[in-house]
Amino acid sequence: MSHETYTFGQYTGLVQDDYNKQMKFDFGEKRLIKETVIKHYEETDSEGKRRIHKETTEKKWFSEGSGSRHNPAISHHSEYL
């Protein structure tokens, strides 16, 4: 990101101010809790019409002390648009 300060109209100084106000994240302590993958496929049905097939796979991770037997829990969804 640029550290310049622009001087056109109402935006004067905003870039530098926004940069200084950004939150600082500690990426060393992140834990993945949910992942969603959505895939879209183009298909043709028995009548020759174009259909979109949407497949969604969702994984959810639970904390170690939650007592969950399935970690991650995985769900699959399929729909035609």
Summary of the structure (lengths in Angstrom):
residues: 81
radius of gyration: 23.0
end to end distance: 39.8
largest distance: 61.4
contacts: 128
relative contact order: 0.17
helix: 21%
strand: 37%
